[in-house]
Amino acid sequence: QRLCRRASPVRRRGAMAFAQAPKATQPLPSRSVPASVLRMMAPRVAKKAAGIVQSDSFEFTIFVNLAGGKSLGVDVDWVDGKSLFIKSVMPGALDDWNLKNESKAVKAGDRIIAVNGYSGNASIMVDECRISPELELLVRTKRRPAESASGNGDSSPTAKKPRLDGATESLYAGMPAPDPEKDKSGGQRAKELDIFSEPAVPESQRLVIFLDIDGVLRKLEGHTIAINGEVLPLNMHGRAFAPEAVRALKFIVHRTGAGIVLSSEWRRNNTLREEVATALRAVGLPPMRGSTGVFEVREEVIVGKPTAPDREATTLLRWEERRAREITEWLLEHPGVERWVALDDIDLGRADEVRLPDTRRMTRNLVRTTADEGLSMSNAREAVERLLKMAEVGS
């Protein structure tokens, strides 16, 4: 069960800042410096702490439970790539939160700037919203939150507020007391859930990923058509890759250092091939090592009786066998490769039944995806295990 991170990301960033403080050439101000001196040293900070300078945005945290398959119920725009701009709130878990927490209600025009501790990458934040049953959302709004949002509901003029008018007041007055144990446990949970928390493995020429696109990085949804054995959607205008699938591919490379070789039919077209290269560069993946060659199918490969073959099954098997030979040729041209996997949504293992003597076996190296879901984290972990733990596969 996934745990929702309760440790405040803001406090963790603050802790990091204080850890770097000893590098400064000047010591930090004393916690008991009179307000008049602070105003001389940093007038903007003093005025802001005294409530004179007003921020044009405010942040607050909410917790949403999506148990039982409930939807979040929000329409967002994440074109900036860094946050989720809320266009509208619809019936769902977020609307339920608003009904119970009017002082911290999330409305159209607000922005979600962090999800379960992840920030700065809208694609990862969207992915987290899709797969996590519990969400901790950091929201930024231009609306001033009600005083009751602080938890005590005291909005009177006598409510305790930070001051800088006394010698005993601190620059850090009003901040919650540090809790080392909570910060440590929260940081540990965040590290466990962050699949990229460990340093990336250096690129290895010994490891290779043969990458299909449709059904792997790109989900096959709706009506499809088979062309030369390749199952393609009828609408080729929407060629967007699934963010979670690209993230899973990045995880494989991050953990193994394996290089990517394009084995998809997309390699036949320069525009499509460049689209793949651009998408991989956008997430920080190294350039592809190339692509497999293009062979002709073997007409003697038949499913069923030679006089009355199963045409659809025969076409698919011929295509699978052809791809196996194309992968084999690339491996023969690169003898330094010791371990490899093929990410594909079709069963390349069936090619083993009709393979030529010099064609490599596919079954033990195939990580098969589901066409309408694409490459999942489960597939990615399987690929990592095969690349790092399996013995070198021969013929």
Helices and strands as residue ranges (DSSP letters): H 9-20, G 21-23, H 35-41, H 43-49, E 58-65, G 67-69, E 74-77, E 84-89, H 93-100, G 102-104, E 111-115, E 118-119, H 122-131, E 134-141, G 147-150, H 180-193, E 207-211, E 224-227, E 230-233, H 243-256, E 259-262, G 265-268, H 270-282, E 290-291, E 304-305, E 308-309, H 311-333, E 339-344, G 348-354, G 363-365, E 366-368, H 377-389
